């Protein structure tokens, strides 16, 4: 089954196992950017995150935790048909179901943001009260984009159609159509959080859902391009590492059951800094998920 779903012949994230035995967290990649609307290259994101991870320390002083004390598995990247966006989402759904059946908390590495829908379709079967938290520069609420309703620009709209509670908290959105912003305001989805600000409003928005499992989706263009230039649709006015740590600090009082990191296009940033930031995001998620399951 594993061999039919995953290709594990390439790099592995720092300290990860290849077998799920005794693990609580499972990582898999999706090497896909087929609906890219500006600069392609996100299909190389999962491999870049794994390759640069060896330059990081396993210990995080902020969390006072060490990856060496956690058992987690990296299955590699799923086998997909890159010419069919719907089938990619179905493959993501199958892979997520596989991890759920292994009692693993999934962390998915993109690839572009369209893949999130497949993970949500799988997770709502186990968590019917699942809600989402989205860190992103873009609303991704279009009904269709360039003739494709499975585009990365539509992924939150597709997720809302699947989520039984119809709830996404969208943090840091700074780009979208007038209609998308009206939709977010009308549905009380847009959380006011600014670079260098505090997370009080974010916490307040989460409190009514304190008993709900959370899916955290992280589009790396949430970060400011001066920190993370390697993404296909960069947006000025973004966030920095301390902002991300504050978001995670707030989320520790809630229950994240799965997550993804998407839209790293490593070839755009030849310095490699963007890939390192993305790898550090993954390290932080692994260290944080251990206490949130």
PASEBA-1860 file (N, C-alpha, C; in nm, 3 decimals):
! residues 293
1> XXXXXXXX> 0.083/-0.121/0.000/0.000/0.000/0.000/0.087/0.125/0.000 ~ 0.191/0.126/0.087/0.278/0.243/0.095/0.346/0.268/-0.039 ~ 0.394/0.163/-0.101/0.466/0.179/-0.227/0.374/0.230/-0.338 ~ 0.246/0.194/-0.332/0.153/0.240/-0.433/0.119/0.387/-0.415 ~ 0.126/0.438/-0.293/0.089/0.576/-0.263/0.205/0.673/-0.267 ~ 0.323/0.629/-0.219/0.433/0.721/-0.192/0.560/0.683/-0.267 ~ 0.635/0.785/-0.303/0.771/0.768/-0.357/0.868/0.816/-0.250 ~ 0.941/0.723/-0.189/1.030/0.759/-0.078/1.178/0.743/-0.116
9> XXXXXXXX> 1.207/0.761/-0.243/1.343/0.737/-0.291/1.435/0.859/-0.276 ~ 1.379/0.975/-0.241/1.460/1.096/-0.237/1.491/1.137/-0.093 ~ 1.510/1.264/-0.070/1.554/1.312/0.061/1.447/1.286/0.167 ~ 1.489/1.292/0.293/1.400/1.272/0.407/1.417/1.389/0.503 ~ 1.308/1.431/0.569/1.319/1.541/0.662/1.398/1.499/0.785 ~ 1.475/1.591/0.838/1.570/1.565/0.946/1.512/1.478/1.058 ~ 1.578/1.366/1.084/1.542/1.282/1.197/1.419/1.198/1.180 ~ 1.353/1.207/1.063/1.229/1.131/1.043/1.259/0.983/1.020
17> XXXXXXXX> 1.161/0.900/1.048/1.167/0.757/1.019/1.102/0.733/0.883 ~ 1.124/0.617/0.827/1.054/0.575/0.706/0.940/0.478/0.740 ~ 0.937/0.429/0.863/0.831/0.338/0.905/0.741/0.410/1.006 ~ 0.610/0.391/0.998/0.520/0.458/1.093/0.515/0.395/1.230 ~ 0.583/0.284/1.252/0.578/0.216/1.380/0.617/0.310/1.494 ~ 0.532/0.319/1.596/0.555/0.399/1.717/0.556/0.550/1.691 ~ 0.517/0.593/1.571/0.515/0.736/1.540/0.376/0.794/1.567 ~ 0.372/0.923/1.595/0.245/0.993/1.618/0.216/1.094/1.508
25> XXXXXXXX> 0.317/1.133/1.431/0.304/1.236/1.328/0.357/1.181/1.197 ~ 0.284/1.206/1.089/0.326/1.160/0.957/0.337/1.275/0.858 ~ 0.446/1.279/0.783/0.472/1.381/0.682/0.461/1.319/0.544 ~ 0.400/1.390/0.451/0.408/1.348/0.311/0.406/1.472/0.222 ~ 0.466/1.460/0.105/0.475/1.572/0.012/0.384/1.553/-0.108 ~ 0.353/1.667/-0.173/0.273/1.664/-0.296/0.344/1.755/-0.396 ~ 0.415/1.695/-0.490/0.498/1.771/-0.584/0.414/1.820/-0.702 ~ 0.332/1.922/-0.676/0.233/1.963/-0.775/0.217/2.114/-0.777
33> XXXXXXXX> 0.217/2.173/-0.899/0.186/2.315/-0.915/0.112/2.338/-1.047 ~ 0.024/2.244/-1.079/-0.042/2.243/-1.210/-0.140/2.354/-1.235 ~ -0.190/2.423/-1.130/-0.282/2.534/-1.153/-0.217/2.668/-1.123 ~ -0.085/2.670/-1.119/-0.012/2.793/-1.090/-0.055/2.905/-1.185 ~ -0.075/3.025/-1.129/-0.123/3.137/-1.211/-0.017/3.246/-1.230 ~ 0.100/3.231/-1.167/0.206/3.330/-1.188/0.338/3.257/-1.208 ~ 0.421/3.245/-1.107/0.550/3.178/-1.123/0.541/3.034/-1.074 ~ 0.566/2.936/-1.161/0.564/2.796/-1.119/0.687/2.760/-1.037
41> XXXXXXXX> 0.687/2.640/-0.983/0.802/2.590/-0.909/0.769/2.532/-0.774 ~ 0.643/2.542/-0.730/0.605/2.488/-0.599/0.616/2.336/-0.596 ~ 0.620/2.272/-0.713/0.636/2.126/-0.715/0.771/2.083/-0.659 ~ 0.866/2.176/-0.652/0.998/2.143/-0.596/1.005/2.172/-0.446 ~ 0.897/2.225/-0.390/0.899/2.266/-0.250/0.925/2.154/-0.150 ~ 0.852/2.041/-0.157/0.874/1.936/-0.057/1.017/1.885/-0.053 ~ 1.076/1.866/-0.171/1.214/1.816/-0.174/1.311/1.919/-0.117 ~ 1.290/2.047/-0.147/1.379/2.152/-0.095/1.372/2.159/0.057
49> XXXXXXXX> 1.253/2.148/0.113/1.238/2.150/0.260/1.318/2.037/0.322 ~ 1.308/1.920/0.262/1.381/1.805/0.317/1.533/1.824/0.303 ~ 1.575/1.872/0.188/1.719/1.882/0.163/1.787/1.980/0.256 ~ 1.724/2.094/0.284/1.789/2.195/0.369/1.772/2.167/0.517 ~ 1.684/2.073/0.553/1.654/2.051/0.695/1.776/2.008/0.775 ~ 1.873/1.948/0.707/1.992/1.902/0.779/2.074/2.018/0.836 ~ 2.049/2.141/0.790/2.125/2.255/0.843/2.062/2.310/0.970 ~ 1.944/2.261/1.008/1.879/2.308/1.129/1.920/2.224/1.250
57> XXXXXXXX> 1.916/2.286/1.365/1.930/2.212/1.490/1.798/2.141/1.519 ~ 1.806/2.027/1.585/1.684/1.957/1.624/1.617/2.025/1.743 ~ 1.691/2.102/1.819/1.639/2.166/1.940/1.586/2.306/1.909 ~ 1.469/2.338/1.965/1.411/2.472/1.952/1.411/2.539/2.088 ~ 1.494/2.642/2.108/1.500/2.707/2.240/1.370/2.778/2.277 ~ 1.295/2.825/2.177/1.170/2.895/2.204/1.069/2.801/2.267 ~ 1.063/2.679/2.216/0.969/2.579/2.267/1.031/2.491/2.375 ~ 1.163/2.498/2.386/1.237/2.411/2.479/1.204/2.264/2.453
65> XXXXXXXX> 1.204/2.230/2.325/1.174/2.093/2.284/1.272/2.051/2.175 ~ 1.287/1.919/2.160/1.386/1.864/2.067/1.321/1.758/1.980 ~ 1.346/1.765/1.849/1.294/1.664/1.758/1.343/1.524/1.792 ~ 1.460/1.516/1.855/1.514/1.385/1.889/1.428/1.311/1.991 ~ 1.339/1.383/2.057/1.252/1.321/2.157/1.115/1.283/2.100 ~ 1.097/1.301/1.968/0.967/1.278/1.905/0.983/1.176/1.792 ~ 0.886/1.086/1.783/0.886/0.987/1.675/0.792/1.036/1.565 ~ 0.844/1.057/1.445/0.765/1.101/1.332/0.818/1.037/1.205
73> XXXXXXXX> 0.730/1.018/1.110/0.764/0.946/0.988/0.749/1.038/0.868 ~ 0.840/1.026/0.774/0.831/1.096/0.646/0.812/0.990/0.539 ~ 0.691/0.985/0.481/0.660/0.883/0.381/0.716/0.915/0.244 ~ 0.768/1.036/0.225/0.806/1.080/0.092/0.691/1.154/0.028 ~ 0.691/1.165/-0.104/0.586/1.237/-0.175/0.493/1.139/-0.245 ~ 0.365/1.176/-0.252/0.268/1.086/-0.311/0.285/1.078/-0.462 ~ 0.244/0.966/-0.517/0.245/0.944/-0.661/0.118/1.006/-0.719 ~ 0.133/1.097/-0.814/0.017/1.172/-0.867/0.019/1.177/-1.019
81> XXXXXXXX> -0.098/1.208/-1.074/-0.112/1.242/-1.216/-0.109/1.394/-1.225 ~ 0.003/1.450/-1.265/0.021/1.595/-1.263/-0.062/1.668/-1.368 ~ -0.126/1.594/-1.456/-0.205/1.657/-1.562/-0.353/1.668/-1.528 ~ -0.392/1.626/-1.408/-0.533/1.623/-1.371/-0.548/1.675/-1.229 ~ -0.591/1.801/-1.212/-0.598/1.863/-1.080/-0.694/1.791/-0.988 ~ -0.807/1.741/-1.041/-0.903/1.669/-0.957/-0.844/1.539/-0.905 ~ -0.771/1.467/-0.990/-0.712/1.340/-0.947/-0.603/1.363/-0.842 ~ -0.532/1.476/-0.850/-0.433/1.509/-0.747/-0.501/1.522/-0.612
89> XXXXXXXX> -0.614/1.592/-0.609/-0.689/1.609/-0.485/-0.736/1.473/-0.432 ~ -0.779/1.384/-0.522/-0.820/1.250/-0.480/-0.702/1.172/-0.423 ~ -0.584/1.188/-0.482/-0.465/1.120/-0.430/-0.427/1.173/-0.293 ~ -0.440/1.303/-0.272/-0.416/1.362/-0.140/-0.514/1.306/-0.039 ~ -0.639/1.294/-0.079/-0.741/1.237/0.010/-0.704/1.094/0.050 ~ -0.661/1.015/-0.046/-0.622/0.876/-0.018/-0.503/0.870/0.077 ~ -0.403/0.955/0.053/-0.285/0.957/0.139/-0.321/1.000/0.281 ~ -0.407/1.101/0.292/-0.448/1.148/0.425/-0.526/1.040/0.498
97> XXXXXXXX> -0.614/0.971/0.428/-0.687/0.859/0.489/-0.591/0.751/0.537 ~ -0.487/0.725/0.458/-0.388/0.625/0.497/-0.323/0.664/0.631 ~ -0.285/0.791/0.645/-0.224/0.836/0.770/-0.323/0.831/0.887 ~ -0.448/0.872/0.860/-0.549/0.866/0.965/-0.566/0.722/1.016 ~ -0.571/0.627/0.924/-0.587/0.487/0.961/-0.468/0.433/1.038 ~ -0.353/0.498/1.021/-0.232/0.462/1.098/-0.224/0.539/1.229 ~ -0.330/0.616/1.261/-0.337/0.697/1.383/-0.225/0.801/1.388 ~ -0.196/0.858/1.272/-0.093/0.961/1.261/-0.159/1.097/1.238
105> XXXXXXXX> -0.102/1.202/1.296/-0.143/1.338/1.265/-0.072/1.382/1.138 ~ -0.145/1.412/1.030/-0.079/1.442/0.903/-0.023/1.584/0.896 ~ 0.096/1.596/0.837/0.150/1.725/0.795/0.186/1.710/0.647 ~ 0.121/1.786/0.564/0.139/1.777/0.419/0.227/1.892/0.370 ~ 0.321/1.858/0.281/0.410/1.957/0.223/0.377/1.979/0.077 ~ 0.347/2.106/0.041/0.322/2.137/-0.099/0.444/2.194/-0.164 ~ 0.435/2.202/-0.295/0.317/2.199/-0.375/0.229/2.323/-0.352 ~ 0.136/2.338/-0.446/0.048/2.453/-0.444/-0.069/2.431/-0.350
113> XXXXXXXX> -0.147/2.539/-0.326/-0.248/2.536/-0.221/-0.372/2.456/-0.259 ~ -0.393/2.424/-0.383/-0.512/2.349/-0.422/-0.521/2.213/-0.353 ~ -0.407/2.160/-0.310/-0.403/2.025/-0.253/-0.474/2.016/-0.118 ~ -0.493/2.127/-0.050/-0.552/2.126/0.084/-0.691/2.063/0.084 ~ -0.766/2.083/-0.023/-0.902/2.031/-0.029/-0.907/1.881/-0.007 ~ -0.812/1.808/-0.064/-0.810/1.662/-0.049/-0.791/1.619/0.095 ~ -0.704/1.690/0.166/-0.682/1.657/0.307/-0.808/1.682/0.390 ~ -0.875/1.794/0.363/-0.997/1.826/0.436/-1.106/1.722/0.408
121> XXXXXXXX> -1.121/1.680/0.284/-1.222/1.580/0.249/-1.201/1.451/0.329 ~ -1.076/1.415/0.355/-1.049/1.295/0.434/-1.073/1.319/0.583 ~ -1.030/1.432/0.633/-1.032/1.456/0.777/-1.172/1.477/0.834 ~ -1.264/1.533/0.753/-1.399/1.557/0.807/-1.472/1.427/0.838 ~ -1.430/1.317/0.781/-1.492/1.188/0.813/-1.460/1.148/0.957 ~ -1.339/1.179/1.001/-1.300/1.148/1.139/-1.338/1.259/1.235 ~ -1.332/1.384/1.185/-1.357/1.501/1.270/-1.473/1.582/1.211 ~ -1.598/1.544/1.237/-1.711/1.616/1.177/-1.728/1.759/1.228
129> XXXXXXXX> -1.659/1.795/1.336/-1.663/1.933/1.385/-1.535/2.009/1.353 ~ -1.462/1.963/1.251/-1.336/2.025/1.212/-1.357/2.168/1.164 ~ -1.268/2.258/1.207/-1.262/2.393/1.150/-1.121/2.414/1.095 ~ -1.102/2.527/1.023/-0.972/2.557/0.964/-0.920/2.691/1.013 ~ -0.788/2.700/1.025/-0.717/2.826/1.041/-0.625/2.840/0.921 ~ -0.637/2.951/0.850/-0.559/2.975/0.728/-0.465/3.093/0.748 ~ -0.334/3.068/0.737/-0.235/3.175/0.731/-0.199/3.192/0.583 ~ -0.224/3.310/0.529/-0.215/3.325/0.383/-0.216/3.474/0.349
137> XXXXXXXX> -0.158/3.508/0.236/-0.172/3.645/0.184/-0.299/3.661/0.103 ~ -0.353/3.549/0.052/-0.466/3.554/-0.042/-0.588/3.483/0.014 ~ -0.705/3.532/-0.025/-0.829/3.477/0.029/-0.859/3.337/-0.025 ~ -0.827/3.311/-0.152/-0.850/3.180/-0.216/-0.997/3.137/-0.208 ~ -1.087/3.232/-0.229/-1.231/3.206/-0.216/-1.306/3.217/-0.349 ~ -1.235/3.216/-0.459/-1.303/3.228/-0.588/-1.381/3.099/-0.619 ~ -1.489/3.117/-0.690/-1.568/3.001/-0.731/-1.493/2.920/-0.836 ~ -1.425/2.990/-0.927/-1.346/2.926/-1.031/-1.238/3.025/-1.073
145> XXXXXXXX> -1.126/2.971/-1.127/-1.021/3.060/-1.173/-0.958/3.000/-1.298 ~ -0.955/3.077/-1.405/-0.905/3.033/-1.535/-0.973/2.901/-1.574 ~ -1.104/2.896/-1.548/-1.183/2.781/-1.589/-1.168/2.657/-1.504 ~ -1.104/2.668/-1.388/-1.078/2.550/-1.305/-1.125/2.577/-1.162 ~ -1.225/2.503/-1.117/-1.274/2.523/-0.980/-1.184/2.455/-0.877 ~ -1.085/2.381/-0.924/-0.988/2.318/-0.834/-0.855/2.394/-0.833 ~ -0.856/2.517/-0.879/-0.737/2.601/-0.879/-0.695/2.636/-0.737 ~ -0.568/2.671/-0.722/-0.518/2.717/-0.593/-0.591/2.843/-0.546
153> XXXXXXXX> -0.649/2.919/-0.638/-0.722/3.041/-0.603/-0.863/3.011/-0.551 ~ -0.902/2.884/-0.552/-1.038/2.845/-0.512/-1.039/2.751/-0.392 ~ -0.923/2.720/-0.337/-0.916/2.608/-0.242/-0.997/2.632/-0.115 ~ -1.002/2.755/-0.062/-1.081/2.779/0.058/-1.231/2.769/0.030 ~ -1.272/2.807/-0.091/-1.413/2.790/-0.128/-1.449/2.643/-0.133 ~ -1.362/2.560/-0.189/-1.388/2.417/-0.193/-1.389/2.357/-0.052 ~ -1.301/2.404/0.034/-1.296/2.353/0.171/-1.423/2.390/0.247 ~ -1.472/2.511/0.228/-1.596/2.553/0.294/-1.713/2.464/0.253
161> XXXXXXXX> -1.713/2.417/0.130/-1.820/2.330/0.083/-1.819/2.195/0.154 ~ -1.702/2.156/0.204/-1.685/2.025/0.267/-1.699/2.032/0.419 ~ -1.651/2.140/0.480/-1.651/2.152/0.625/-1.794/2.156/0.680 ~ -1.831/2.062/0.767/-1.968/2.063/0.821/-2.003/2.191/0.897 ~ -1.906/2.249/0.969/-1.932/2.370/1.046/-1.915/2.498/0.962 ~ -1.866/2.483/0.837/-1.850/2.596/0.745/-1.769/2.709/0.808 ~ -1.660/2.673/0.876/-1.583/2.775/0.948/-1.435/2.769/0.913 ~ -1.386/2.882/0.860/-1.244/2.905/0.839/-1.210/3.040/0.900
169> XXXXXXXX> -1.106/3.043/0.983/-1.053/3.170/1.034/-0.932/3.205/0.949 ~ -0.943/3.317/0.877/-0.842/3.357/0.779/-0.758/3.470/0.838 ~ -0.630/3.441/0.857/-0.540/3.531/0.932/-0.436/3.590/0.837 ~ -0.434/3.723/0.827/-0.328/3.788/0.750/-0.359/3.808/0.604 ~ -0.483/3.783/0.562/-0.518/3.800/0.421/-0.504/3.947/0.382 ~ -0.433/3.972/0.274/-0.411/4.110/0.228/-0.427/4.125/0.077 ~ -0.482/4.022/0.013/-0.503/4.028/-0.131/-0.624/3.943/-0.168 ~ -0.706/3.999/-0.256/-0.823/3.926/-0.303/-0.916/4.020/-0.376
177> XXXXXXXX> -1.024/3.966/-0.429/-1.122/4.050/-0.497/-1.210/4.120/-0.394 ~ -1.280/4.223/-0.441/-1.375/4.292/-0.353/-1.480/4.195/-0.300 ~ -1.524/4.104/-0.387/-1.625/4.006/-0.347/-1.572/3.911/-0.240 ~ -1.445/3.872/-0.253/-1.387/3.783/-0.152/-1.380/3.852/-0.016 ~ -1.339/3.978/-0.014/-1.331/4.050/0.114/-1.470/4.072/0.173 ~ -1.568/4.098/0.090/-1.704/4.110/0.140/-1.753/3.979/0.200 ~ -1.721/3.869/0.134/-1.758/3.737/0.184/-1.694/3.710/0.320 ~ -1.564/3.741/0.334/-1.495/3.718/0.461/-1.556/3.802/0.573
185> XXXXXXXX> -1.585/3.927/0.545/-1.645/4.015/0.645/-1.787/3.969/0.682 ~ -1.865/3.933/0.583/-2.003/3.892/0.607/-2.011/3.763/0.689 ~ -1.912/3.678/0.674/-1.910/3.549/0.744/-1.818/3.549/0.865 ~ -1.770/3.667/0.903/-1.686/3.681/1.022/-1.565/3.585/1.017 ~ -1.501/3.579/0.900/-1.388/3.488/0.880/-1.253/3.557/0.889 ~ -1.248/3.686/0.858/-1.121/3.756/0.849/-1.078/3.803/0.987 ~ -0.963/3.755/1.032/-0.910/3.789/1.164/-0.810/3.903/1.149 ~ -0.831/4.010/1.222/-0.740/4.124/1.217/-0.613/4.092/1.297
193> XXXXXXXX> -0.504/4.078/1.225/-0.374/4.054/1.286/-0.271/4.118/1.196 ~ -0.182/4.198/1.255/-0.089/4.277/1.176/0.054/4.244/1.217 ~ 0.150/4.262/1.125/0.290/4.235/1.159/0.331/4.309/1.286 ~ 0.387/4.234/1.379/0.430/4.293/1.506/0.320/4.314/1.607 ~ 0.195/4.278/1.571/0.083/4.298/1.661/0.067/4.182/1.757 ~ -0.032/4.195/1.848/-0.059/4.084/1.939/-0.172/3.998/1.884 ~ -0.189/3.881/1.942/-0.282/3.782/1.888/-0.414/3.778/1.965 ~ -0.446/3.882/2.039/-0.565/3.880/2.122/-0.692/3.858/2.038
201> XXXXXXXX> -0.703/3.927/1.926/-0.823/3.910/1.842/-0.829/3.771/1.781 ~ -0.713/3.715/1.751/-0.709/3.578/1.700/-0.759/3.481/1.807 ~ -0.712/3.498/1.930/-0.757/3.413/2.040/-0.909/3.426/2.060 ~ -0.957/3.549/2.057/-1.101/3.571/2.075/-1.182/3.502/1.966 ~ -1.130/3.505/1.843/-1.201/3.440/1.733/-1.202/3.288/1.749 ~ -1.100/3.234/1.812/-1.091/3.088/1.832/-1.176/3.038/1.947 ~ -1.199/3.120/2.047/-1.262/3.073/2.171/-1.395/3.002/2.150 ~ -1.484/3.050/2.062/-1.609/2.976/2.043/-1.590/2.834/1.988
209> XXXXXXXX> -1.470/2.806/1.940/-1.441/2.676/1.879/-1.336/2.600/1.961 ~ -1.331/2.627/2.090/-1.224/2.573/2.174/-1.227/2.420/2.182 ~ -1.340/2.360/2.158/-1.350/2.215/2.163/-1.338/2.150/2.027 ~ -1.324/2.230/1.923/-1.319/2.178/1.787/-1.176/2.143/1.746 ~ -1.157/2.031/1.675/-1.027/2.005/1.613/-1.001/2.107/1.503 ~ -0.874/2.139/1.482/-0.835/2.245/1.388/-0.739/2.189/1.283 ~ -0.764/2.227/1.159/-0.668/2.206/1.051/-0.600/2.339/1.024 ~ -0.468/2.341/1.034/-0.390/2.463/1.011/-0.325/2.455/0.874
217> XXXXXXXX> -0.364/2.547/0.785/-0.302/2.553/0.653/-0.215/2.678/0.645 ~ -0.090/2.659/0.605/0.009/2.767/0.601/0.058/2.786/0.458 ~ 0.006/2.889/0.394/0.060/2.931/0.264/0.178/3.022/0.295 ~ 0.295/2.986/0.247/0.416/3.057/0.286/0.421/3.200/0.235 ~ 0.331/3.238/0.143/0.329/3.379/0.105/0.265/3.467/0.213 ~ 0.219/3.404/0.322/0.178/3.479/0.442/0.296/3.561/0.495 ~ 0.416/3.504/0.485/0.537/3.576/0.528/0.568/3.688/0.431 ~ 0.634/3.791/0.482/0.674/3.902/0.396/0.779/3.856/0.295
225> XXXXXXXX> 0.774/3.906/0.171/0.873/3.865/0.071/1.017/3.896/0.111 ~ 1.038/3.993/0.199/1.175/4.022/0.243/1.232/3.909/0.327 ~ 1.145/3.827/0.387/1.189/3.709/0.461/1.182/3.585/0.375 ~ 1.074/3.571/0.299/1.053/3.451/0.219/1.015/3.492/0.077 ~ 1.118/3.505/-0.005/1.097/3.549/-0.144/1.058/3.433/-0.235 ~ 1.085/3.311/-0.194/1.066/3.195/-0.280/0.925/3.142/-0.281 ~ 0.834/3.221/-0.333/0.695/3.179/-0.348/0.640/3.239/-0.476 ~ 0.543/3.170/-0.535/0.500/3.207/-0.669/0.419/3.335/-0.679
233> XXXXXXXX> 0.351/3.373/-0.570/0.267/3.495/-0.571/0.297/3.578/-0.447 ~ 0.414/3.641/-0.439/0.451/3.719/-0.320/0.364/3.843/-0.305 ~ 0.339/3.882/-0.179/0.260/4.001/-0.149/0.331/4.084/-0.043 ~ 0.366/4.209/-0.070/0.426/4.296/0.031/0.332/4.315/0.151 ~ 0.389/4.355/0.262/0.310/4.381/0.382/0.284/4.257/0.466 ~ 0.371/4.158/0.453/0.350/4.031/0.520/0.411/4.021/0.658 ~ 0.426/3.898/0.703/0.459/3.871/0.842/0.601/3.815/0.856 ~ 0.647/3.810/0.982/0.784/3.770/1.011/0.785/3.655/1.111
241> XXXXXXXX> 0.906/3.606/1.139/0.916/3.484/1.219/0.854/3.501/1.358 ~ 0.875/3.615/1.421/0.816/3.636/1.554/0.663/3.632/1.549 ~ 0.605/3.681/1.440/0.460/3.675/1.424/0.413/3.530/1.419 ~ 0.486/3.447/1.345/0.451/3.306/1.336/0.460/3.238/1.472 ~ 0.564/3.270/1.547/0.577/3.212/1.681/0.462/3.253/1.772 ~ 0.415/3.376/1.757/0.301/3.420/1.839/0.173/3.347/1.801 ~ 0.155/3.323/1.671/0.038/3.247/1.626/0.042/3.106/1.684 ~ 0.158/3.040/1.673/0.170/2.905/1.727/0.152/2.903/1.879
249> XXXXXXXX> 0.203/3.005/1.946/0.186/3.013/2.092/0.038/3.016/2.128 ~ -0.039/3.093/2.055/-0.183/3.099/2.078/-0.249/2.965/2.050 ~ -0.211/2.901/1.942/-0.273/2.775/1.902/-0.241/2.661/1.998 ~ -0.139/2.675/2.081/-0.107/2.568/2.177/-0.218/2.545/2.278 ~ -0.305/2.642/2.295/-0.418/2.627/2.387/-0.537/2.562/2.319 ~ -0.521/2.524/2.192/-0.628/2.461/2.117/-0.579/2.328/2.063 ~ -0.650/2.268/1.971/-0.619/2.133/1.927/-0.603/2.125/1.776 ~ -0.481/2.129/1.729/-0.452/2.108/1.587/-0.437/1.958/1.564
257> XXXXXXXX> -0.510/1.906/1.468/-0.503/1.763/1.439/-0.428/1.734/1.309 ~ -0.410/1.836/1.226/-0.340/1.818/1.099/-0.302/1.956/1.046 ~ -0.207/1.956/0.951/-0.159/2.084/0.899/-0.098/2.064/0.761 ~ -0.076/2.175/0.694/0.002/2.172/0.570/0.086/2.297/0.558 ~ 0.190/2.287/0.476/0.279/2.397/0.441/0.288/2.398/0.289 ~ 0.243/2.508/0.226/0.233/2.507/0.080/0.296/2.632/0.018 ~ 0.316/2.623/-0.113/0.357/2.736/-0.199/0.503/2.780/-0.183 ~ 0.591/2.691/-0.140/0.734/2.720/-0.149/0.780/2.691/-0.291
265> XXXXXXXX> 0.837/2.791/-0.357/0.899/2.774/-0.489/1.048/2.802/-0.475 ~ 1.126/2.702/-0.441/1.264/2.725/-0.399/1.355/2.785/-0.505 ~ 1.327/2.757/-0.633/1.415/2.807/-0.739/1.406/2.958/-0.755 ~ 1.299/3.020/-0.705/1.286/3.165/-0.714/1.386/3.234/-0.621 ~ 1.416/3.171/-0.509/1.509/3.228/-0.410/1.637/3.145/-0.411 ~ 1.734/3.187/-0.490/1.859/3.111/-0.504/1.943/3.112/-0.377 ~ 1.915/3.204/-0.284/1.991/3.206/-0.158/1.961/3.086/-0.071 ~ 1.845/3.024/-0.090/1.805/2.911/-0.007/1.738/2.950/0.124
273> XXXXXXXX> 1.729/3.080/0.152/1.671/3.124/0.278/1.524/3.083/0.288 ~ 1.449/3.096/0.180/1.307/3.061/0.184/1.287/2.915/0.221 ~ 1.369/2.828/0.166/1.358/2.685/0.198/1.391/2.660/0.344 ~ 1.489/2.732/0.397/1.524/2.715/0.538/1.411/2.762/0.628 ~ 1.350/2.875/0.594/1.235/2.923/0.672/1.124/2.819/0.670 ~ 1.096/2.763/0.552/0.991/2.662/0.540/1.024/2.539/0.623 ~ 1.151/2.496/0.621/1.191/2.380/0.701/1.177/2.409/0.850 ~ 1.204/2.532/0.889/1.189/2.568/1.029/1.042/2.574/1.069
281> XXXXXXXX> 0.955/2.616/0.977/0.811/2.610/1.001/0.770/2.466/1.028 ~ 0.820/2.373/0.947/0.787/2.232/0.966/0.840/2.181/1.100 ~ 0.962/2.217/1.135/1.015/2.177/1.265/0.924/2.225/1.378 ~ 0.882/2.351/1.371/0.795/2.407/1.474/0.661/2.334/1.481 ~ 0.607/2.297/1.365/0.480/2.225/1.363/0.492/2.088/1.428 ~ 0.598/2.016/1.396/0.618/1.884/1.457/0.629/1.897/1.608 ~ 0.708/1.991/1.653/0.727/2.011/1.797/0.598/2.056/1.866 ~ 0.515/2.131/1.795/0.391/2.180/1.854/0.280/2.076/1.849
289> XXXXX> 0.269/2.003/1.738/0.162/1.905/1.723/0.168/1.797/1.829 ~ 0.288/1.769/1.879/0.302/1.663/1.979/0.211/1.688/2.099 ~ 0.193/1.814/2.137/0.112/1.848/2.254/-0.031/1.883/2.221 ~ -0.068/1.886/2.092/-0.201/1.932/2.052/-0.294/1.817/2.010 ~ -0.241/1.696/2.003/-0.321/1.587/1.949/-0.429/1.544/2.048
END
